[in-house]
Amino acid sequence: MTRALLHDRLEHGLAALGLALPDDAPRRLLDYLALLERWNATYNLTAVRDPAEMVTRHLLDSLAILPHVHGSTLADLGTGPGLPGIPLAIAAPGREILLVDSNGKKVRFLREAIRALKLEGVRAVQSRVEDLQGQFECITARAFASLADMLGWGGHLLASGGSWLAMKGPSAEDELAGIPAGFRLCERHALQVPGLEAERQLLVLGRT
């Protein structure tokens, strides 16, 4: 699929999500996708190979949570190749974002993406979540672990009054009982990702 067609697909998706992004954001999002596609050929960073699928499954899926992202500091845990952290950084610049993954080749890609895309305020660190220090007003986690494990490993990173945004499929119902003491489910939202048949939901968690 040509870049022009990818651009159209992205623009239609953004319109369907009701998102108004900075003027240069669509171009930068597609630059990110091109970089990911290039590295993916060698390093196998994502199972999604088709660029059109990447627009839907990576960009639009990540950006569907944008209206719920708050605060000036964000940690994206188990970010993989930068999802949702890099699309969020491009779509809403100005916050400090830490991309966290334990996989060395993914972190090498993240550092190259930050450099090539000139992402200000964005850093990548290779670390296990439980070894990480700091406090963040917003934490994102996309298909990273069960709620119990996620909060067990990384709960110490959530600032008082902060929001933990867990992106989940329909089966998350079974996980709600495993939310550890000290945390609660604040909101849940069905996510309608344009072009994606799969059911997606966002669970917003906070401290009790």
Backbone torsions as a table, in degrees:
resi	resn	phi	psi	omega
1	MET	NA	134.1	-177.6
2	THR	-70.6	161.2	178.9
3	ARG	-60.7	-37.3	179.9
4	ALA	-61.7	-41.0	179.0
5	LEU	-69.5	-37.6	175.3
6	LEU	-62.3	-40.1	179.1
7	HIS	-61.6	-44.8	178.8
8	ASP	-61.3	-43.7	-179.6
9	ARG	-61.7	-43.1	179.2
10	LEU	-64.7	-46.3	-178.6
11	GLU	-61.9	-42.5	178.0
12	HIS	-62.8	-40.9	179.1
13	GLY	-64.3	-43.6	178.6
14	LEU	-62.3	-40.3	178.4
15	ALA	-63.7	-42.0	179.4
16	ALA	-64.3	-32.8	177.7
17	LEU	-80.6	-10.8	-179.4
18	GLY	73.4	29.7	-176.8
19	LEU	-101.8	132.0	172.8
20	ALA	-110.2	112.3	-175.6
21	LEU	-104.8	164.6	173.4
22	PRO	-54.2	152.1	-173.8
23	ASP	-54.9	-37.7	-175.5
24	ASP	-87.7	-1.6	-173.7
25	ALA	-63.8	-46.2	-179.9
26	PRO	-57.7	-42.1	178.8
27	ARG	-62.3	-44.2	-177.2
28	ARG	-69.5	-35.2	176.4
29	LEU	-63.0	-41.3	178.8
30	LEU	-72.0	-31.7	173.3
31	ASP	-62.4	-41.7	177.3
32	TYR	-61.1	-44.4	-179.8
33	LEU	-62.6	-41.1	179.8
34	ALA	-63.4	-41.2	178.2
35	LEU	-64.8	-43.2	179.2
36	LEU	-62.6	-42.5	-179.9
37	GLU	-62.6	-40.8	-178.5
38	ARG	-66.1	-47.5	-179.9
39	TRP	-69.1	-31.9	-175.9
40	ASN	-63.5	-30.7	-179.3
41	ALA	-60.7	-32.2	-177.9
42	THR	-100.8	-41.2	-167.7
43	TYR	-104.3	-5.2	176.2
44	ASN	53.7	58.9	-175.4
45	LEU	-84.1	-24.3	-179.4
46	THR	-148.1	146.8	179.0
47	ALA	-75.8	-16.7	-179.7
48	VAL	-81.0	119.3	-175.1
49	ARG	-104.4	-31.6	-173.5
50	ASP	-80.3	124.3	-177.2
51	PRO	-57.5	-36.8	178.6
52	ALA	-64.4	-40.1	175.9
53	GLU	-65.1	-36.4	178.3
54	MET	-61.9	-39.6	178.0
55	VAL	-57.0	-45.9	-177.9
56	THR	-73.8	-54.2	-170.0
57	ARG	-78.4	-24.5	-178.3
58	HIS	-106.2	-55.7	-174.9
59	LEU	-73.8	-57.7	-175.3
60	LEU	-67.4	-37.6	177.7
61	ASP	-61.2	-42.0	178.4
62	SER	-66.4	-43.5	-173.9
63	LEU	-75.9	-14.5	178.4
64	ALA	-60.8	-23.3	-179.1
65	ILE	-92.5	-2.8	-174.2
66	LEU	-51.7	-41.8	-179.5
67	PRO	-62.4	-15.9	-176.7
68	HIS	-102.6	0.7	-179.5
69	VAL	-86.2	124.7	-178.3
70	HIS	-132.5	166.9	173.7
71	GLY	90.2	169.9	-176.0
72	SER	-99.9	-7.7	178.7
73	THR	-130.1	137.3	-177.8
74	LEU	-139.8	136.2	171.2
75	ALA	-116.0	129.9	177.4
76	ASP	-106.8	108.0	-172.2
77	LEU	-92.4	137.2	-176.8
78	GLY	60.6	43.3	-169.9
79	THR	-67.4	-20.0	-177.4
80	GLY	62.1	-126.0	178.9
81	PRO	-84.1	18.7	175.6
82	GLY	106.7	32.3	-176.0
83	LEU	-118.8	125.1	3.7
84	PRO	-89.0	4.3	-168.1
85	GLY	-56.9	-46.5	-176.6
86	ILE	-69.7	-46.8	175.1
87	PRO	-56.8	-38.1	178.4
88	LEU	-66.0	-38.7	179.7
89	ALA	-64.9	-37.8	179.6
90	ILE	-73.4	-40.1	-174.7
91	ALA	-74.7	-31.2	-177.7
92	ALA	-139.3	75.0	-176.8
93	PRO	-67.9	160.9	174.4
94	GLY	116.6	-12.8	176.3
95	ARG	-106.2	156.3	176.1
96	GLU	-78.5	123.6	-177.3
97	ILE	-124.3	130.5	175.5
98	LEU	-112.0	121.3	178.1
99	LEU	-97.0	123.9	-172.4
100	VAL	-121.5	126.4	173.0
101	ASP	-152.0	150.9	-179.2
102	SER	-91.1	-7.4	-175.6
103	ASN	-91.2	118.4	-174.8
104	GLY	-59.6	-42.9	-176.6
105	LYS	-69.0	-33.0	177.2
106	LYS	-68.4	-39.2	179.2
107	VAL	-68.6	-35.2	175.0
108	ARG	-61.6	-42.1	176.9
109	PHE	-62.8	-44.3	-179.0
110	LEU	-58.0	-43.4	-178.3
111	ARG	-66.4	-37.2	176.4
112	GLU	-67.3	-39.9	178.7
113	ALA	-63.9	-42.5	178.6
114	ILE	-60.2	-42.5	-179.3
115	ARG	-69.2	-50.7	-174.3
116	ALA	-66.6	-36.7	-177.0
117	LEU	-91.1	-1.6	-179.8
118	LYS	53.1	52.7	-178.7
119	LEU	-84.3	104.1	-177.7
120	GLU	-77.5	139.3	177.0
121	GLY	79.2	6.2	-178.4
122	VAL	-109.8	131.5	177.5
123	ARG	-129.4	153.6	175.8
124	ALA	-120.9	138.3	179.1
125	VAL	-133.9	137.6	175.0
126	GLN	-92.0	112.0	-176.0
127	SER	-163.3	153.0	165.8
128	ARG	-77.7	145.4	-175.4
129	VAL	-58.3	-40.1	-175.5
130	GLU	-68.1	-18.3	-179.7
131	ASP	-92.0	-5.0	-175.0
132	LEU	-78.8	145.5	176.5
133	GLN	-116.7	160.8	176.9
134	GLY	119.6	173.7	179.1
135	GLN	-133.5	137.6	-175.5
136	PHE	-132.0	139.6	-178.7
137	GLU	-73.8	-25.6	178.5
138	CYS	-137.6	136.1	175.5
139	ILE	-126.2	132.3	177.3
140	THR	-115.3	145.4	177.8
141	ALA	-150.5	121.6	-174.6
142	ARG	-115.5	111.5	177.8
143	ALA	50.3	43.8	-170.4
144	PHE	-95.5	-45.6	-179.0
145	ALA	-169.9	176.9	174.9
146	SER	-67.2	158.7	179.1
147	LEU	-57.7	-41.1	-178.9
148	ALA	-61.3	-46.7	-179.5
149	ASP	-68.4	-45.2	-179.0
150	MET	-53.0	-52.6	-177.0
151	LEU	-75.9	-30.7	176.3
152	GLY	-63.8	-41.9	-179.2
153	TRP	-80.1	-39.6	-168.5
154	GLY	-119.9	4.0	-177.1
155	GLY	-56.6	-30.7	-178.9
156	HIS	-65.5	-14.3	-176.9
157	LEU	-85.4	-13.8	-175.2
158	LEU	-84.2	121.6	178.8
159	ALA	-68.2	154.8	175.3
160	SER	-58.4	130.4	-178.1
161	GLY	81.3	1.4	-178.7
162	GLY	-82.8	171.0	-178.8
163	SER	-119.3	133.6	173.7
164	TRP	-105.6	117.0	-176.3
165	LEU	-103.1	105.0	-179.0
166	ALA	-102.4	117.9	179.9
167	MET	-90.9	122.2	-170.8
168	LYS	-135.2	162.4	170.2
169	GLY	-88.3	-170.6	-175.4
170	PRO	-69.0	-18.4	-172.8
171	SER	-82.0	4.8	-174.9
172	ALA	-65.7	-15.4	-179.5
173	GLU	-50.2	-43.5	-177.6
174	ASP	-65.7	-22.9	-174.3
175	GLU	-85.0	-18.8	-172.6
176	LEU	-61.4	-33.5	179.6
177	ALA	-67.0	-18.9	-177.2
178	GLY	-90.8	4.6	178.9
179	ILE	-62.2	123.1	-175.0
180	PRO	-68.7	160.9	176.4
181	ALA	-56.9	143.8	-179.8
182	GLY	96.7	-9.1	179.1
183	PHE	-129.3	156.1	178.8
184	ARG	-146.1	158.2	173.3
185	LEU	-81.9	119.7	-178.3
186	CYS	-93.2	-42.7	-177.4
187	GLU	-150.0	157.0	168.1
188	ARG	-138.4	141.6	-175.5
189	HIS	-134.4	132.2	169.6
190	ALA	-73.8	133.0	179.0
191	LEU	-104.5	120.3	175.9
192	GLN	-97.9	100.4	-179.4
193	VAL	-92.9	117.0	-177.6
194	PRO	-55.3	126.8	177.2
195	GLY	87.0	-4.0	-178.3
196	LEU	-106.5	121.0	-179.3
197	GLU	-74.6	-33.6	-173.7
198	ALA	-62.7	146.9	178.5
199	GLU	-79.6	132.7	-179.3
200	ARG	-129.4	147.5	173.5
201	GLN	-143.4	155.6	177.3
202	LEU	-113.4	124.2	174.9
203	LEU	-104.9	121.9	179.4
204	VAL	-101.7	116.8	-176.6
205	LEU	-113.3	152.8	177.1
206	GLY	-146.7	176.0	176.2
207	ARG	-76.7	149.5	176.8
208	THR	-80.9	NA	NA
